[in-house]
Amino acid sequence: MSAPVLWIVLPGAFALVLLFLRHWSRLTASLGIGLALVLCALAAWLNIGAVIRFWRWSFLITDTLTIFGRRFVLDNTARPALLTIYLVTTFWLGGVLAARVGRLAVPLGLGIVALLTAAFSVDPFLYAALLIEMAVLAGVPLLSHPGQPIGRGVLRFLVFQTLGMMLLLFTGWIMAGVEANPTDHALAARAAIFLGLGFALLLAVIPFQTWIPMLAEEAHPYAAGLIFLMLPEIVMLFGLSFLDRYAWLREASTVYASLRLAGVVSVFIGGWWAASQRHLGRMLGYAVIVEIGYSILAVGIKGGLPLHFALLMPRALGFGVFSLALSAIRARTGGLDIRQVQGVARRMPVAAAGVVVSQFALAGFPLLAGFPVHLALWETVGKQFQWAAVWAILGSAGLMAAGLRSLVVLLTSPDDTPWQVSETRLEVILLSAGIVAILAAGLFSQLYFPALTGLAQGLEYLAP
């Protein structure tokens, strides 16, 4: 028995089984949540490399699985990342029934997570690009409405991710030449340019961000939320593996300067574009761009890598509550345009509160989940590059302005609609729990900070 079998092969095979059981929505959701919880527990308590004894049987849990000459390695240093991945998966699967995503949501969601976990663990690491592309292809039926033409956002998402994958594979070929001849500076510069373009396409760095707001507008909000949450983080881990592997790349000051500039631009422009939107789904899309910008900015400064991983908790809570609340509102209004959702807080106060609180949390509003991490990041950036801190804070201010605009629109009713709670009991329970979790994560950040910042230790040369 090997660790990759438990955290990659098992959920992948389970996803195929659930695909045949998709007509029983409650059963597939229950089985998917149960498996994700079991994998969370194993990541927390199972010691990889130890012998497990069960009655008359004993099992050695190895850290490597070899398939067609390619190694998938998950050792004890990967356990915090596995715990985080499958905790987020459990959290997302828990809202599938309430969000009414569709029958394919659970099997496709598990399959996507299994592929992204495989991308996280594969050696040679360049094969991660192919696995990420497979996860993107698996996400297309999740993001498309059955029986309807594929939207422009999904097509653009597929095109940009495919182009990014091709550029990264081409870069890997060039880097083999750089390793053979490290004094060839022209070849190294060419590799760095292609690498930057590839990751800019995969991470939707401005100006390649157009598919995110389009996808958030067209696709089901909760389905898009899984892609927005899982894909950028795995791509970031893939990018960090490049920096950790190649000394000439991680020692180049221009690389970190480019990361800082790309991060600040994404945070500032994403925040203020969010404030100018007239569609709540597009606001979610631009909030995603802001969060991607903060991740890139954290990697581009000295001592910021642990904060990059600390952003995972507030991001998971913010995107989860935001997308679930939008799903509930969309199911009753038929859309998320400002004219359609005006005054909806009178009929759906819990969902409206989820939209506003999650936006404020993602913007780093005090006492909410994003505040402790954003405050630490602003302080770290400000000590090194004051200009970057100022523009990043202004970008968060734009996202906060979007939250205030959402609050005004949701509360302002064109008629005297009486206050009532029209959400289902499950929606009320999940949204209320999510809002409480956002508050608790902001007040008690010391409970998860050490575990998440410790993920940086898995990068041997980049770890502080």
C-alpha positions in Angstrom: 0.0 0.0 0.0 1.3 3.4 -0.9 0.3 6.9 0.0 -0.5 7.9 -3.7 -2.9 5.0 -3.9 -4.8 6.4 -0.9 -4.9 10.0 -1.9 -4.9 9.8 -5.7 -6.0 6.4 -7.0 -8.7 5.8 -4.4 -10.6 9.1 -4.9 -10.1 8.8 -8.7 -11.6 5.3 -8.7 -14.3 6.4 -6.3 -15.2 9.3 -8.7 -15.7 6.7 -11.5 -18.0 4.6 -9.3 -20.0 7.7 -8.3 -20.4 8.6 -11.9 -22.6 5.5 -12.4 -24.5 6.4 -9.2 -25.1 10.0 -10.1 -28.9 9.6 -10.4 -29.0 9.2 -6.6 -27.8 12.7 -5.6 -28.0 12.3 -1.8 -26.2 9.0 -1.9 -23.4 10.3 -4.1 -23.0 13.4 -2.0 -22.9 11.4 1.2 -20.4 8.9 -0.1 -18.2 11.7 -1.5 -18.2 13.6 1.8 -17.5 10.4 3.7 -14.5 9.6 1.5 -13.1 13.1 1.8 -13.5 13.0 5.6 -11.7 9.7 5.8 -8.8 11.0 3.6 -8.7 14.1 5.9 -8.4 11.8 8.9 -5.7 9.7 7.3 -3.7 12.8 6.3 -3.9 14.0 9.9 -3.0 10.8 11.7 -1.4 8.3 9.3 2.4 8.2 9.4 3.7 7.5 5.9 6.5 5.0 6.0 5.2 3.2 9.1 3.8 -0.3 9.4 0.1 -0.4 10.1 -1.2 -3.5 11.9 -4.9 -4.5 11.6 -5.9 -7.8 13.3 -3.8 -10.4 11.5 -2.7 -8.2 8.7 0.1 -5.6 8.5 0.6 -3.0 5.8 3.7 -0.8 5.0 2.6 2.6 3.9 5.2 3.6 1.3 5.5 7.1 -0.2 6.0 6.2 -3.9 3.8 4.8 -6.6 5.4 4.2 -10.1 3.2 4.3 -13.2 4.7 3.9 -16.6 8.1 5.0 -15.3 6.6 8.2 -13.7 6.8 8.4 -9.9 4.1 9.9 -7.7 5.6 10.8 -4.3 3.7 11.7 -1.2 5.8 11.6 2.0 5.1 13.0 5.5 6.1 16.5 4.4 3.0 16.4 2.1 0.5 15.5 4.8 -0.4 19.1 5.7 -1.0 19.9 2.1 -3.1 16.7 1.7 -5.1 17.6 4.8 -5.8 21.1 3.4 -6.8 19.8 0.0 -9.2 17.2 1.3 -10.6 19.5 4.0 -11.4 22.0 1.3 -12.9 19.2 -0.7 -15.1 18.1 2.2 -16.2 21.7 2.7 -17.1 22.1 -1.0 -18.9 18.7 -1.3 -20.9 19.6 1.8 -22.7 22.4 -0.1 -23.4 20.5 -3.4 -26.9 19.5 -2.5 -27.8 23.0 -1.2 -26.3 24.7 -4.2 -28.1 22.4 -6.7 -25.0 22.1 -8.9 -26.1 19.0 -10.8 -25.7 15.2 -10.7 -22.1 15.3 -12.1 -20.8 17.7 -9.4 -19.6 15.1 -6.8 -17.9 12.6 -9.2 -16.3 15.3 -11.3 -15.3 17.3 -8.2 -13.5 14.2 -6.7 -11.9 13.4 -10.1 -10.6 17.0 -10.4 -9.2 16.9 -6.9 -7.5 13.5 -7.5 -5.9 14.8 -10.8 -4.7 18.0 -9.1 -3.2 16.0 -6.2 -1.4 13.9 -8.7 -0.1 17.0 -10.3 1.1 18.1 -6.9 3.1 14.9 -6.4 4.3 13.7 -9.9 8.0 13.3 -10.6 9.4 14.5 -13.1 7.4 17.6 -12.1 6.9 18.8 -15.7 4.2 16.1 -16.1 2.1 18.2 -13.7 1.2 20.4 -16.7 -0.4 17.5 -18.4 -2.3 16.5 -15.3 -3.5 20.0 -14.7 -4.7 20.0 -18.3 -6.6 16.8 -17.7 -8.3 18.5 -14.6 -9.2 21.4 -16.8 -10.9 19.1 -19.3 -12.7 17.3 -16.5 -14.0 20.7 -15.3 -15.7 21.5 -18.7 -18.8 19.3 -18.1 -18.9 20.7 -14.6 -19.0 24.3 -15.8 -21.3 23.8 -18.8 -25.1 23.4 -18.7 -26.2 20.0 -20.0 -27.9 20.3 -23.4 -26.8 23.9 -24.0 -23.9 25.3 -26.1 -20.6 25.8 -24.2 -20.3 29.4 -23.1 -17.5 31.8 -24.2 -16.1 31.8 -20.7 -15.6 28.0 -20.6 -14.1 28.1 -24.1 -11.7 30.9 -23.2 -10.8 29.0 -20.0 -10.0 25.9 -21.9 -7.9 27.8 -24.6 -5.9 29.8 -22.1 -5.1 26.8 -19.9 -4.1 24.7 -22.9 -1.8 27.4 -24.3 -0.3 27.8 -20.8 0.3 24.0 -20.6 2.0 24.0 -24.0 4.3 26.9 -23.1 5.3 25.2 -19.9 6.2 21.9 -21.7 8.2 23.9 -24.2 9.9 25.7 -21.4 10.8 22.4 -19.8 12.6 21.4 -23.1 14.5 24.7 -23.1 15.5 24.3 -19.5 17.1 20.9 -20.2 19.5 22.9 -22.5 20.0 25.5 -19.8 21.1 22.8 -17.3 23.5 21.4 -19.9 25.0 24.9 -20.7 24.3 27.2 -17.7 26.5 29.9 -19.2 24.1 30.5 -22.1 22.4 33.6 -20.8 20.3 34.1 -23.9 18.8 30.7 -23.6 18.1 31.2 -19.9 16.4 34.5 -20.6 14.3 32.8 -23.4 13.3 30.1 -20.9 12.3 32.6 -18.3 10.1 34.6 -20.7 8.2 31.5 -21.9 7.9 30.3 -18.3 6.4 33.6 -17.3 4.0 33.6 -20.2 2.9 30.1 -19.4 2.2 30.7 -15.8 0.5 34.1 -16.6 -1.9 32.2 -18.8 -2.6 29.5 -16.2 -3.0 31.9 -13.3 -5.0 34.5 -15.3 -2.6 37.2 -14.5 -3.7 40.5 -16.1 -4.1 40.8 -19.1 -5.0 37.1 -19.4 -7.7 37.3 -16.8 -10.7 37.7 -19.0 -12.0 34.1 -18.7 -12.4 34.4 -14.9 -15.2 37.0 -14.8 -16.8 35.5 -17.9 -16.8 32.1 -16.4 -18.2 33.4 -13.1 -21.0 35.1 -15.0 -22.0 32.1 -17.2 -21.3 29.0 -15.1 -23.0 27.8 -11.9 -21.3 29.9 -9.1 -20.7 26.9 -6.9 -19.1 24.8 -9.7 -16.9 27.8 -10.7 -16.0 28.2 -7.0 -14.2 24.8 -7.0 -12.2 25.7 -10.0 -11.3 29.1 -8.6 -10.2 27.6 -5.3 -8.3 24.5 -6.3 -6.7 25.2 -9.7 -4.8 28.5 -9.0 -3.3 27.0 -5.8 -2.0 23.8 -7.5 -0.6 25.9 -10.4 1.1 28.1 -7.8 2.7 25.0 -6.2 3.8 23.9 -9.7 5.4 27.3 -10.2 7.1 27.2 -6.8 8.6 23.8 -7.7 10.2 25.5 -10.7 11.8 28.2 -8.4 12.8 25.5 -5.9 14.4 23.3 -8.6 16.4 25.8 -10.7 19.0 27.9 -8.8 19.5 30.3 -11.6 15.8 31.0 -11.6 15.3 31.6 -7.9 18.5 33.7 -7.6 17.4 36.1 -10.4 16.2 39.4 -8.9 14.2 40.2 -12.1 12.0 37.1 -11.4 10.9 38.4 -8.0 10.5 42.0 -9.3 8.2 40.6 -12.1 6.2 38.6 -9.5 5.8 41.7 -7.3 4.6 43.9 -10.2 2.2 41.2 -11.5 0.8 40.7 -8.1 0.3 44.4 -7.3 -1.3 45.0 -10.7 -3.7 42.1 -10.3 -4.7 43.1 -6.8 -5.3 46.8 -7.7 -7.0 46.4 -11.0 -9.0 43.3 -9.8 -10.3 45.2 -6.8 -11.5 48.3 -8.6 -12.9 46.4 -11.5 -14.9 44.4 -8.9 -16.3 47.7 -7.6 -17.5 48.7 -11.0 -19.4 45.5 -11.9 -23.1 45.2 -12.3 -23.2 41.5 -11.8 -22.6 39.6 -8.6 -21.0 36.7 -10.4 -18.4 38.9 -12.0 -17.7 40.4 -8.6 -16.8 36.9 -7.5 -14.5 36.6 -10.6 -12.6 39.8 -9.8 -12.3 38.8 -6.2 -10.6 35.6 -7.4 -8.2 37.8 -9.5 -7.4 39.8 -6.3 -6.6 36.7 -4.4 -4.4 35.3 -7.2 -2.6 38.7 -7.1 -2.0 38.4 -3.4 -0.6 34.9 -3.8 1.9 36.1 -6.5 2.8 39.1 -4.4 3.6 37.0 -1.3 5.9 34.8 -3.4 7.7 37.8 -4.8 8.8 39.3 -1.4 11.3 38.0 1.2 9.6 36.1 3.9 6.3 36.1 2.1 6.1 32.4 1.2 4.5 31.2 4.5 1.9 34.0 4.1 1.1 32.6 0.7 0.0 29.3 2.3 -1.7 31.1 5.2 -4.1 32.7 2.6 -5.6 29.3 2.0 -8.0 29.3 4.9 -9.7 32.7 4.5 -9.7 32.1 0.7 -11.5 28.7 1.1 -14.1 30.1 3.5 -14.6 33.3 1.4 -15.0 31.6 -1.9 -17.2 28.8 -0.4 -19.7 31.1 1.3 -19.7 33.6 -1.6 -20.4 30.9 -4.3 -23.0 29.1 -2.1 -24.8 32.4 -1.4 -24.8 33.3 -5.1 -26.1 29.8 -6.0 -29.1 30.3 -3.6 -29.9 33.8 -4.9 -29.5 32.7 -8.5 -31.9 29.7 -8.0 -34.7 32.1 -7.0 -34.0 35.2 -9.1 -32.9 33.5 -12.3 -29.8 35.6 -12.5 -27.2 37.7 -10.6 -27.5 41.0 -12.4 -27.9 44.0 -10.1 -31.4 44.7 -11.4 -32.4 41.1 -10.7 -31.1 40.9 -7.1 -32.2 44.4 -6.0 -33.8 44.1 -2.6 -33.3 40.3 -2.4 -32.1 40.7 1.2 -35.7 41.1 2.3 -36.5 37.6 1.0 -33.1 35.9 1.5 -31.4 37.7 4.4 -29.0 34.8 5.2 -27.8 34.5 1.6 -27.4 38.3 1.3 -25.4 38.3 4.5 -23.2 35.5 3.0 -22.4 37.6 -0.1 -21.5 40.7 1.8 -19.5 39.0 4.7 -17.5 36.9 2.2 -16.6 39.9 0.1 -15.5 41.9 3.2 -13.5 38.8 4.4 -11.7 38.5 1.0 -10.9 42.2 1.1 -9.3 41.9 4.6 -11.9 43.7 6.7 -11.0 43.7 10.4 -12.3 40.8 12.6 -13.0 38.6 9.5 -11.0 35.7 8.2 -8.8 37.5 5.7 -7.7 40.3 8.1 -4.9 38.6 10.0 -3.2 37.3 6.9 -3.7 40.4 4.9 -2.4 42.6 7.7 0.7 40.4 8.1 1.2 40.5 4.3 0.8 44.3 4.1 3.3 44.8 6.9 5.8 42.5 5.3 5.5 44.1 1.9 5.5 47.6 3.4 8.9 47.0 5.2 10.5 46.1 1.8 8.5 47.9 -0.9 6.2 50.7 0.4 4.8 51.4 -3.1 3.6 47.8 -3.4 1.9 47.9 0.0 0.1 51.1 -0.8 -1.3 49.8 -4.2 -2.2 46.5 -2.6 -4.2 48.2 0.1 -5.9 50.4 -2.5 -6.9 47.2 -4.4 -8.4 45.7 -1.2 -10.2 49.0 -0.7 -11.8 48.5 -4.2 -12.9 45.0 -3.3 -14.4 46.5 -0.1 -16.2 49.1 -2.1 -17.7 46.2 -4.2 -18.9 44.7 -0.9 -20.5 48.0 0.1 -22.2 48.3 -3.3 -23.5 44.7 -3.0 -24.9 45.6 0.5 -26.7 48.7 -0.8 -28.2 46.8 -3.8 -29.3 43.8 -1.8 -31.0 46.0 0.8 -32.6 48.5 -1.5 -36.0 47.2 -2.5 -38.1 48.9 -5.2 -41.3 48.0 -3.3 -42.3 47.2 0.3 -41.5 43.5 0.2 -41.9 42.1 3.8 -38.9 40.6 5.5 -38.9 36.8 5.3 -36.5 33.8 5.2 -37.1 31.9 1.9 -33.8 29.9 1.9 -34.1 26.2 2.6 -33.2 24.8 6.0 -30.0 23.3 4.5 -29.0 26.6 2.9 -29.6 28.5 6.2 -27.5 26.0 8.2 -24.6 25.9 5.7 -24.5 29.7 5.1 -24.8 30.5 8.8 -22.0 28.0 9.6 -19.9 29.5 6.9 -20.4 33.1 8.2 -19.6 32.0 11.8 -16.5 30.2 10.5 -15.3 33.4 8.7 -15.7 35.3 12.0 -14.0 32.5 14.0 -11.1 32.3 11.6 -10.5 36.0 11.9 -10.7 36.0 15.7 -8.7 32.8 16.3 -6.2 32.8 13.5 -3.5 31.4 15.8 -5.2 28.0 15.6 -4.5 27.5 11.9 -1.6 29.9 11.1 1.3 27.5 12.2 -0.1 24.5 10.2 -0.6 26.5 7.0 2.6 28.5 7.2 4.5 25.2 7.8 3.6 24.1 4.3 6.4 26.3 3.1 8.9 23.8 4.6 8.1 21.4 1.9 10.1 23.6 -0.5 13.7 22.9 0.4 15.5 25.9 -1.1 12.7 28.5 -0.9 11.7 27.8 2.7 12.7 30.7 5.0 
